[in-house]
Amino acid sequence: MSTEPCGEHPTVDPPLVPAGRPLNCIVLVKQVPDVSNIPEDAWDREKGTLKRAMLDSILNPLDLQALTFARRITETDANSRTIYLSMGPPQARETLIDCLSRVPGEAILLTDRAFAGADTVATAYSLACAIRRIEREIFGGDRRYVIVTGMQSVDGDTAQVPPQIAEELGIEHIAYAKGVEVQPDLAVTRIGPQGTEIVRPLKYPVLVTVTACMDPLYRAFHLAREANSGEVREWSAESVGADPARTGLQGSRTQVYRIFSPSEERSKACEFVHDPAELIDLIKTRYQAAGSRSRTVEGEPYNLDGKTPTYAGEFWVLAEREGDGIRSVSLELLGKARELAAGLGVMVGAVLPCDDAGDLPQELIARGADKVYAIEHPLLGEYLPMPYKTAISRLVCERRPQVMLFGATPMGRELAPRVAYACSSGLTADCTKLEIGDYTKGSLSLVGILKQTRPALGGNIMATILTKDSDTQMATVRPGVFRVPPPDPARTGEIIRVKADLDVKQLRLRSVAVESLAGKVSIRDADILVAGGHGLRSKKDFERLLHPIAEGLGRLLGGNAKVGASRIAVEDGFTTHDHQVGQTGQTVQPRLYVAIGISGAVQHISGMQGSEIIVAINKDPKARIFNYADFGMVGDIETILPGLTRVLDGAPA
């Protein structure tokens, strides 16, 4: 049994419980507003906010996927127990009843006014305290259990709470899970930084976050009847031993500075056309226009004007490796960090975890780094969550940069929350805009701070967030938001070799199989990318309708054209994962991106919004994809696509 106080991080786990014992599950679920069906009068257009009380409440969709995932673990042993845990107001009891109506189990609602206003750090801490009580009182100290939850919730989209729970508990986190096998031992199929891999936990407990990958379990009438008459235990902050200083608003390390409508961020509206020939002419004219444009509107450079900044220290960027080079999003962030740091007169550093840095520090210096912190150790050759977190967080705590930026890649979204939590820092996820500015409210005056803007509520609102009560301001930034700076071979900088004190005993996961993306189709280098979604209806239609469009645009524009896909299209079997665009696929920045039958989920937008020209074709005129498109056509793809193909082939539409 864990005996650590709730606020301390355990450093050594007990040995793995021998196989053959029941494997219990704690399923974390959340009640969220239904952002897919927002009434018009729920939107305050002047303030750019939603009246959340007017929205229906539902079980977070990815948590429903997690419920299915957990059921596959527990159904193999009748002695396994399933505990549903939710944190929220008393009405969140409905979410737990929903879970019990699908799969029998036990339900606990963590509810207390002390939790109000919590950010991800305070939420993770409170839930971890409840998990420790479950382990102690319900599991009798047995640590052979799995915590399962959705990758993120639709009202926040941060994906920060689960890894921060894992950090508080000192356990391993398996992110982007898409499949599970229980016999003979637990094996999780996940989407990793280098491709699809199968991993086995070496120690329990372990936390697993699930992406959309499974058929949902439906409610059963007899289970619903039992659930409504059954017990839902309510626990308070005091009952789980939570420190009041670490819960709710008081324990939060970020605060919302401004909420506004996404329309205020867009510099233009989508131009809708009705004729295929007209669309092709518009694409050709725009494509051949000289120069490229940035999709990010920048403000005036920040000037201190003699004021003393609130924060001190360097601006750091995590340099994420890809093959033999540096991932493009890290280079994008180096360019942005230089721009931001210039206004404060501070240096830019790149943090490079690796086994052998080779020539990579020189590349980082050429792209804008003044210093490169090369953390070299054999355990850092490939991405391993615990060694990476330990090495980076120790360096951050020692040097205390004022800003640290991560790419919002699968690796960054898994790693950054743990580093931030370990360093007692605030973190803002999936930013689309960064700027330096001042903030004054009452007696509070902040100078030269990082203002971090990100979408929320499924992209229906934008929020600008500030870090508070932290030495380092941290953020993950979506790939493709900023441009990669051109290299300057003449630049000089300092390479600082950092010795990492790591132990192989830190390894708590074992990778047993990897299906690498290396050598497969690379859609990142395409000049023209034609991507299809669920609207293509079948693999046959996907191939029959998309490939002629891609080939025709390639001939017309003289560019390298390829075919991509949304996550749902890949999961439907229309094409393979190496064609997938989005958060769990590849990030692309082609000169021309054509989205066909793609609705525009936040996870997909994050992977293609850096494209120079975006064209959307969808039968739904309200599809979110049109919010990001330069040109759009509304209608049935069975009619539109053959017309486009005829135009591209030189025949009249």
SVG drawing of the C-alpha trace seen along z (x, -y; Angstrom):
<svg xmlns="http://www.w3.org/2000/svg" viewBox="-35 -53 65 70">
<polyline fill="none" stroke="black" stroke-width="0.4" points="0.0,0.0 1.2,-3.5 2.0,-5.4 3.1,-8.7 1.2,-11.8 -1.0,-13.2 1.4,-16.0 4.6,-13.9 5.8,-12.1 6.8,-8.5 10.2,-7.7 10.2,-3.8 7.4,-1.5 6.9,1.9 7.6,4.9 5.0,5.9 2.3,8.1 2.6,11.6 0.4,12.4 -2.8,14.4 -4.2,11.8 -7.3,9.8 -6.5,6.6 -8.8,3.9 -9.7,0.7 -10.4,-2.9 -12.2,-4.7 -12.0,-8.5 -15.0,-10.1 -16.2,-13.7 -19.5,-15.4 -19.0,-17.9 -21.2,-20.3 -22.4,-19.0 -20.5,-21.3 -21.7,-19.5 -25.2,-20.9 -25.0,-24.5 -28.2,-26.5 -27.9,-29.9 -29.1,-31.8 -26.4,-30.1 -23.7,-32.1 -22.9,-35.6 -21.5,-37.1 -20.5,-40.4 -18.4,-38.7 -17.4,-35.7 -18.5,-33.3 -20.9,-30.4 -23.6,-30.2 -22.7,-26.7 -25.8,-26.3 -27.9,-26.3 -26.0,-23.4 -26.9,-19.8 -24.5,-17.8 -23.1,-14.5 -20.5,-11.9 -17.2,-13.0 -17.0,-11.0 -13.5,-9.8 -14.3,-8.7 -16.9,-6.4 -14.1,-4.9 -12.1,-4.5 -15.1,-2.6 -15.0,-0.1 -11.2,0.2 -11.5,0.9 -14.2,3.5 -11.9,5.5 -9.4,5.6 -11.9,6.6 -14.2,9.0 -11.5,11.7 -11.7,12.1 -14.9,12.2 -13.1,11.0 -11.9,7.8 -13.5,4.6 -14.4,1.5 -14.5,-1.9 -15.9,-4.9 -14.5,-8.2 -15.7,-11.7 -15.0,-15.1 -17.7,-17.8 -20.8,-19.4 -23.6,-17.1 -25.4,-16.9 -22.3,-15.1 -23.9,-12.0 -25.8,-11.6 -22.6,-10.8 -21.7,-8.0 -25.2,-6.6 -24.7,-6.6 -21.5,-4.6 -23.2,-2.1 -25.9,-1.7 -23.4,-0.4 -21.0,1.7 -21.6,2.7 -19.2,1.3 -18.9,-1.1 -19.3,-4.9 -17.6,-7.7 -18.3,-11.4 -15.6,-13.8 -17.6,-16.9 -16.8,-19.9 -16.9,-23.7 -13.2,-23.6 -12.6,-22.2 -14.2,-25.2 -12.0,-27.1 -9.4,-24.3 -7.0,-24.3 -5.4,-21.0 -2.8,-21.0 -5.3,-21.4 -7.7,-18.9 -5.0,-16.3 -3.9,-16.6 -7.5,-16.3 -8.2,-13.2 -4.9,-11.6 -5.8,-12.0 -9.1,-10.2 -7.3,-7.4 -5.0,-6.9 -8.0,-6.5 -9.5,-4.0 -6.3,-2.0 -6.1,-2.1 -9.8,-1.5 -11.4,0.3 -8.5,2.3 -7.0,3.0 -3.6,1.7 -3.4,3.9 -1.5,1.9 -2.4,4.2 -4.8,1.8 -5.1,-0.3 -6.4,-3.8 -8.2,-4.4 -9.5,-7.7 -10.1,-9.5 -7.2,-11.3 -8.9,-14.7 -12.3,-16.2 -14.2,-18.2 -14.6,-21.2 -10.9,-21.6 -9.0,-19.7 -5.8,-20.0 -4.9,-16.3 -3.0,-17.5 -4.9,-16.1 -4.1,-12.4 -0.3,-12.7 -0.3,-15.1 -2.3,-12.5 0.4,-10.0 3.1,-12.4 1.5,-13.0 1.2,-9.3 4.7,-8.6 3.4,-6.0 3.8,-5.3 1.4,-6.8 0.6,-5.1 -0.8,-7.7 -2.8,-7.4 -3.9,-3.9 -5.9,-2.3 -6.1,1.4 -5.6,3.8 -4.9,7.5 -5.1,9.0 -3.9,12.6 -1.3,13.7 -0.3,10.2 -1.6,6.7 -0.4,5.4 -1.5,1.9 -1.3,0.9 -0.6,-2.8 0.4,-5.5 3.9,-6.5 6.2,-9.2 7.9,-6.8 4.8,-4.8 2.4,-2.2 3.8,-0.2 2.8,2.5 3.9,1.8 3.6,3.8 3.8,2.2 6.6,3.5 5.0,2.2 1.5,1.3 -0.5,-0.8 -0.4,-2.3 -2.5,-5.1 -3.8,-4.6 -5.4,-7.4 -7.5,-6.2 -8.0,-7.8 -11.1,-7.2 -10.7,-3.6 -13.4,-1.4 -17.1,-0.7 -19.0,-2.2 -20.9,-0.1 -24.6,-0.9 -26.9,-1.3 -28.8,1.8 -32.3,1.3 -31.8,3.6 -28.5,2.0 -30.0,-1.5 -32.7,-0.5 -30.1,0.9 -27.9,-2.1 -30.6,-4.7 -31.5,-2.9 -27.9,-2.1 -25.3,-4.0 -23.0,-6.8 -20.6,-7.6 -19.7,-11.3 -16.3,-12.2 -15.2,-15.7 -11.8,-17.3 -11.3,-16.7 -12.3,-13.0 -9.5,-12.3 -6.9,-14.2 -6.4,-17.0 -4.3,-20.0 -6.5,-23.1 -3.6,-25.1 -3.4,-22.7 -7.1,-22.5 -9.5,-24.7 -8.5,-28.2 -5.9,-28.5 -4.0,-25.5 -4.1,-26.5 -1.1,-27.7 -2.9,-29.3 -5.7,-31.7 -7.9,-32.8 -7.1,-36.4 -9.6,-36.7 -12.2,-34.7 -13.4,-35.6 -14.9,-34.4 -12.7,-32.6 -14.0,-35.0 -11.9,-37.7 -8.7,-35.7 -9.5,-35.1 -8.3,-37.7 -10.7,-36.6 -13.8,-34.6 -14.1,-31.5 -15.0,-32.4 -17.7,-30.0 -18.0,-29.1 -20.5,-26.9 -18.8,-26.1 -16.0,-23.5 -14.3,-25.5 -14.4,-28.7 -12.8,-26.9 -10.0,-25.5 -9.3,-29.0 -9.2,-30.5 -6.8,-27.8 -4.5,-28.2 -4.4,-32.0 -3.7,-31.9 -1.2,-29.0 0.9,-30.8 0.9,-34.1 4.4,-35.1 5.4,-34.6 3.7,-32.9 1.7,-34.3 1.6,-33.5 -1.7,-32.5 -0.7,-34.0 -1.4,-37.7 1.4,-39.2 1.2,-42.3 3.7,-45.0 7.0,-43.9 7.0,-44.2 9.0,-47.0 9.8,-47.1 10.1,-50.9 12.3,-50.8 9.9,-48.6 11.2,-45.7 9.9,-42.4 8.0,-40.1 10.0,-37.0 13.7,-36.5 15.7,-33.9 16.0,-32.4 13.4,-31.3 13.7,-27.5 12.4,-25.2 12.4,-21.4 14.2,-20.2 12.3,-17.1 14.3,-14.7 12.8,-13.1 15.0,-10.6 18.5,-12.1 17.2,-15.7 15.0,-18.0 11.2,-18.0 10.0,-21.0 7.7,-22.3 10.8,-22.6 12.4,-24.8 9.2,-26.8 9.3,-27.4 12.9,-28.5 12.0,-31.2 9.1,-32.4 11.1,-32.2 13.8,-34.5 11.1,-37.0 9.5,-37.0 12.8,-37.0 14.1,-40.0 11.6,-42.3 12.9,-41.3 16.6,-41.2 17.1,-37.6 18.8,-34.5 17.1,-31.6 18.0,-28.0 17.3,-24.7 17.0,-21.6 18.1,-18.5 17.7,-15.1 19.6,-12.4 22.2,-9.6 24.6,-11.4 24.0,-15.0 26.2,-14.8 25.8,-17.8 22.3,-18.7 23.4,-21.5 24.9,-23.4 21.6,-23.1 19.7,-24.5 22.1,-27.4 21.8,-28.1 18.0,-28.2 18.1,-30.7 19.4,-29.1 22.0,-31.0 22.6,-28.0 22.0,-24.3 21.6,-22.2 22.6,-18.7 21.4,-16.1 23.2,-13.0 22.5,-9.5 21.9,-6.1 18.3,-6.0 17.5,-9.2 18.3,-7.6 14.6,-6.9 11.6,-8.6 10.9,-7.1 8.5,-9.1 10.0,-8.7 13.7,-9.2 12.9,-12.1 10.7,-13.7 13.4,-13.2 16.2,-14.7 14.3,-17.7 12.6,-18.6 15.8,-18.5 17.4,-20.9 14.5,-23.2 14.4,-23.2 18.2,-23.9 18.3,-26.7 14.8,-28.2 14.1,-29.5 11.2,-32.0 9.6,-30.3 9.7,-26.7 7.9,-25.8 7.0,-22.3 5.5,-21.2 1.9,-19.9 3.0,-16.6 2.1,-13.2 5.4,-13.3 5.0,-16.9 1.4,-16.5 2.5,-13.5 5.7,-14.9 5.0,-18.6 2.3,-18.1 4.6,-15.8 7.5,-18.2 5.3,-21.2 3.8,-19.3 7.3,-18.1 8.5,-21.7 5.5,-23.3 4.8,-25.3 1.6,-26.2 1.1,-24.9 -1.2,-26.0 -1.9,-23.4 -2.2,-23.6 -1.5,-27.3 -2.1,-29.0 -0.8,-32.4 2.0,-33.6 2.8,-37.2 4.6,-39.2 2.5,-41.8 1.5,-43.3 -1.4,-42.5 -3.0,-44.7 -6.0,-43.9 -6.5,-45.6 -3.3,-45.5 -1.8,-42.8 0.6,-44.1 2.5,-41.8 5.2,-43.0 6.5,-41.3 4.6,-38.0 3.7,-35.3 0.1,-35.6 -0.9,-32.1 -4.0,-31.8 -5.6,-28.5 -9.0,-27.2 -11.4,-25.6 -14.9,-24.0 -14.2,-22.2 -12.9,-25.4 -16.1,-27.4 -14.2,-29.9 -10.6,-31.1 -9.0,-31.7 -5.9,-33.7 -4.2,-32.2 -1.5,-33.5 0.8,-31.5 0.7,-32.4 2.7,-31.3 5.4,-29.7 9.0,-30.4 8.6,-29.1 5.8,-29.8 5.2,-26.7 3.1,-26.0 2.7,-23.5 2.2,-25.0 0.4,-23.4 2.7,-22.5 2.4,-24.7 1.3,-27.9 4.6,-29.6 7.1,-29.4 10.4,-27.6 13.2,-30.2 15.8,-30.0 19.2,-28.6 22.0,-31.1 25.2,-29.1 27.2,-32.1 25.4,-32.2 27.4,-31.2 26.2,-29.9 27.2,-27.9 26.8,-24.1 26.4,-23.0 26.8,-19.3 24.5,-18.1 25.1,-14.8 21.8,-13.0 21.7,-10.9 19.4,-8.2 18.9,-4.6 17.5,-1.7 15.3,-1.0 13.3,-4.0 11.9,-2.1 8.4,-1.0 7.3,-0.1 8.6,2.4 8.0,2.0 7.5,5.5 6.7,4.4 7.0,1.3 5.5,0.6 7.7,-2.3 6.5,-5.1 10.0,-5.3 10.1,-4.2 6.3,-4.6 4.5,-7.3 5.6,-10.8 2.9,-13.3 4.9,-16.1 6.9,-16.9 3.8,-17.3 3.2,-20.6 -0.4,-19.6 -2.3,-17.4 -5.8,-16.2 -7.3,-14.7 -10.5,-12.7 -12.6,-12.0 -15.6,-9.9 -17.7,-11.6 -16.1,-9.5 -18.2,-6.6 -15.9,-3.7 -12.4,-2.7 -13.5,-2.2 -14.9,-5.8 -11.8,-7.1 -9.5,-5.8 -11.9,-6.3 -12.6,-10.0 -9.5,-11.4 -6.6,-10.1 -7.8,-11.7 -8.2,-15.1 -4.6,-14.9 -3.1,-13.8 -5.0,-16.5 -3.9,-19.3 -0.3,-18.0 -0.3,-18.3 -2.1,-21.7 0.1,-23.3 3.4,-21.5 3.7,-20.4 4.2,-17.2 0.7,-16.0 -0.3,-13.3 -3.4,-11.9 -4.0,-12.3 -6.8,-11.3 -8.6,-12.2 -8.4,-9.9 -11.9,-8.6 -11.1,-7.7 -8.1,-5.7 -10.0,-4.0 -12.7,-3.2 -10.1,-1.4 -10.1,-3.8 -6.3,-4.1 -3.3,-3.5 -2.1,-5.5 0.9,-6.9 -1.6,-9.0 -3.3,-10.4 -3.3,-14.2 -3.8,-15.5 -2.8,-15.3 -2.3,-11.5 -1.1,-11.5 1.3,-13.9 1.5,-17.6 1.6,-19.1 2.2,-22.5 1.6,-22.1 1.1,-25.1 -2.4,-23.7 -4.6,-21.6 -7.9,-20.2 -10.2,-18.8 -12.9,-16.6 -15.7,-15.2 -13.8,-16.3 -15.8,-18.1 -12.9,-19.9 -12.4,-18.4 -9.9,-20.3 -7.5,-17.4 -7.5,-17.4 -7.2,-21.2 -4.1,-21.2 -2.3,-19.1 -3.0,-21.2 -3.8,-24.8 -0.3,-25.9 -1.2,-25.2 -0.9,-28.3 -4.1,-27.7 -7.0,-25.6 -9.9,-24.4 -12.9,-22.7 -15.6,-20.6 -18.4,-19.3 -22.1,-18.8 -22.7,-20.5 -22.5,-24.3 -21.9,-24.6 -18.9,-22.2 -16.1,-23.7 -13.6,-23.1 -15.0,-26.1 -13.8,-28.4 -10.2,-27.7 -10.7,-27.6 -9.8,-30.1 -12.3,-28.6 -15.2,-26.3 -17.8,-24.3 -21.0,-23.0 -22.7,-19.9 -22.6,-16.2 -19.1,-15.0 -20.5,-12.4 -21.4,-15.5 -18.7,-17.9 -15.6,-15.7 -16.4,-14.2 -17.0,-17.8 -13.6,-18.9 -11.9,-15.9 -13.4,-16.8 -12.2,-20.4 -8.7,-19.1 -8.7,-16.7 -9.5,-19.6 -13.2,-18.7 -16.1,-21.0 -17.6,-20.6"/>
</svg>
